[in-house]
Amino acid sequence: MTKDEVITEFLNSFDGMKGNNDGKITKQEFLDYYTDLAVSCPTEDYFCVMMEQTWGLAEDHNSQDFQTTVKQIVSLIR
């Protein structure tokens, strides 16, 4: 696969059954993807640990590190 094909396949994976495979991830597609993923997890704690490890942050909303990391992730996604 070419670099562009890999990127397109990755972006389209967020579309799932409801998506339009346009190579773009809308906020709703992002939320739907993680909602579907959460439903498939055995527990809420499992999902939280998986998200912490995936995105490299801990669920501590008062932590400055948490706030900084979230802002960086949001900036990258946008």
N, C-alpha and C positions, 0 to 999 in steps of 0.2 A: 504494500500500500504506500501511496505517496503521503507526504506530510499533510497535504490538504485533505486527502481522503480520511486520514486518521482523525483530523480535527472535525470534519463533517460528521463522521460516525459518532464521535464523542458527543458533539452537540445534539445530534439527533436522538441519542439515547435518553436525553431528558424529555423528549416528546412523548415517549411511551405510546399507549394506544390512543390517547386523545390528541396527540400532537400533529403538526403539519409538515414535519421534517424540512423546515425552511433554513436550517443551519443557524438559527437564532434561538436563544433561550429567553423567554419572557419571564417576568416575575411569577406569573401564574403557573407557567410550566415548571419553574424551579420549585415552587411550593407544592404543586401536584406530585412531582417526582419524589420529594422527601416525605410527603404524606403517605404515598404508596409504599415507600421503603419502611416507614415507621410501622405501618400496619403489618408488614411481614416479619417484624422483629418479635421475638418471644416475650420481651418485657420492655417497658419504657426505660428502665435503667440500662438495659442492653443497648437500646437505640442511642441514649445519651452518651454512653462510653464510646460507641462507634463514631458518633459525630465529633466527640472531643478528640479522638485519635485521628480521624480523617482531616479535620480542619486545624488540628494542632492547638486547641485551646481548651481550657477547663471551664465548667459551668459555674463561674463565680462572677456574677454581674457587677459586683462592687469593685472588683480588682481592676487597677489601671492597666495591667497587662492584657486582661480580657478585653477591655474597651478598645485599646490600641490595636489588638489583633483583629477584632471584629471590623474596625474601621478600614484596616488594610485589606481584608478579604472583600468587603463591600466595594472598595475602590477598584480592586482587581476584577471583580465580576462585572462592574459597570463598564 
